[in-house]
């Protein structure tokens, strides 16, 4: 298995990057939260990777750190959850919040991911509840709920959900509370 890929970031697209490794460009599919954290094209990068083997394709998935890779692997182990669904889940929130939603038995938070229905979310919780650990899970779930409300509010104001999620990622971690985080997100979106 290819565990890490290191080289120059050659391309950065909507859902994948190309890393030039000794003259060979490797395409790694990744999630939007990871894409926004990567440096600009031409910079050196190191991504943890997962090689997904199918009868008709070999797909390489890239992650910022080992924790993301491990969480992706766990999600992939659940029946009915493939790599695209697992990436979709990783896009909705940070790992600690995703683990908290599993620990707190909250399938409604997981169904916010594209392609994840209630039954699949419940299966994920059932199969992974004892495999993931989340400190202060109740607080993390509250933050996740609050962020989802902010995204919906911003979408109601005409902003794209993806832009709203990106703005939430850029908010200073010390800012707490729904109103304060909404104002901060609006400021960030207003600068675009």
N, C-alpha and C positions, 0 to 999 in steps of 0.2 A: 504494500500500500504506500502511496505517496503521502507522507505525513506533513511536510512543510514545503512551501515553494518560496524561494528567495530570489530576488532580481530587481530589475527596473520596471516600474509601472509604465507599460507601453500605451495602454488604452483604458479608458474608464467610461462605460456605457450605463444604460438604465438599470440593468440587472446582472452585469458581469464586468470583470476586469481582465485585461491581458497582461501577464507578467512575462517579460523577456528574460529567460534563463539561458544564458550562454548562447544566444542567437536563436533560440526556439521560443516562440510565443505560446504560452499556456493560457487557455481561456478558463477562468474560474467563475462560476456563477455564485453570486452572493446576494445578501439582502440589502435593502436601501439604507438601513441604519449603519451597516458596515461601510458602504460606499461613501457616505457622508463623512466618515471618520478617517478615510484614507487620504494620504497626501496627494499632491497634484501629479499629473503625468510627468514622468522623467525621474521621479524620486525612487530611492531604494525602498522596497517593501519586503515583508516576510508575512506570509499567510499560512495558517494551518489549513490542511486540506482533507477532503473526504472524496474518495474515488467511488462513484456509484456505477456498478456494472450491470448493464442490461443486455439482452440478447442482441439488440440492434444499435447500442451506443455505449460509449464510455464517457461519463460526465464527471467533471471535477468541480467540487464546491469549495469555496474559500471562506475563512473565518479569521477575525482579528486576533483571537486568543484561543487557548486550549479549552477554556470553559465553554465557549460558544460551540466549539467542535464537539465536545462531550455531550452537551445538551441536544445538539442536532442529531447526534448518533442515538441518544435515548429516544427522541421523538420518532426517528426513523424505525426504531424497533417495534413501535406500536402498529398493530394491524390496521390498515386503512390510511396510514400516514406515510406518504412518500416524501422525497426530498423537496418538492415544490411546496407541499403543505407545511413541512417543517420550517422552510425558509419564511413562509408567510407568517407563521407563529412567531418566529424570531423578530420579525419586523414590528410587531405591535407594541413591544415594551422591552425593558431591560431584563437580563436573565434573572436577577433576584426577584423581580416582580412576577415574572412568568412562573418561577418556582413557587412563589408565595400563592399564586392563584391555584396551583395544583395542590399545595398543602392545605389551603383553606377550602378546597372542594368547590371552586367557582368556575363551572364550565361556561357560564355566560361571558366571562372575560376572555376565554380562549376562542369563543365563536366569533369574536371581532376579526379574527384572521380570515383572509380570503380562502374559501374552500373548506372551512372547518365548520361542520354542523354540530348540533347539540349531541348527537350520539357519539360522534368521533371525539368531541371534547370530553365527554364522560368516560370514554374508553381510555383516553390519555391520562385522565386523573386516576382512574382505577389501576392502570398498569404502572404508573410512574410515582404514585403517592409515596411509596416507601423508598424510592430511588433518588429523590431530590430533597435537598435540605434548604430551608429558607429561614433566616433569622428575622425576627420581627415581622412575620408574615402578614399579620393583620394590618400593620401600618403600610406595608408595601401594596397590599390590595386596595387600601383606601386611596393611595396615590395613583394607582392604576385606574381606578374608577374616576377619580378627579380628572386625570389626563384625558380619559375617554370623553368625559363631559365637555372638556375644553375643546377637543377636536370637533365634537358635534356642534358646539356653539359657533366655532369659527367656520365650519362648513355651512352653517345656517346663514352666516354673514357673507358668504360667497367665496371663501377661500377654499382651495383644494385641500382634501384631507392629508395628502402627502406633505404639502407645504406646512400645514398645521402641526403634523407630527415632527417635522424637521425643526420647526420653531421651538417646540417643547424641549427638544434635545439640547438646544442652545441656551435655555434658561439657566441662570445661576442656581446651583443646588441649594443655596441658602434661602431662596425664595420659596415660601410655603403658602398654602391656602389657595383655594380656587380662584378668588378674585385677583389676588396678587399675581398668580401664574398666568391668568388670562390677560391681564394688562401687560405683563412682560412679553407674552407671545404676540400680542397686537403690536407692540413696539418693534419687535423683531420683524414681523411681517410688513410693517409700515416702511421699513428701511429698504425693502426690495424694490 
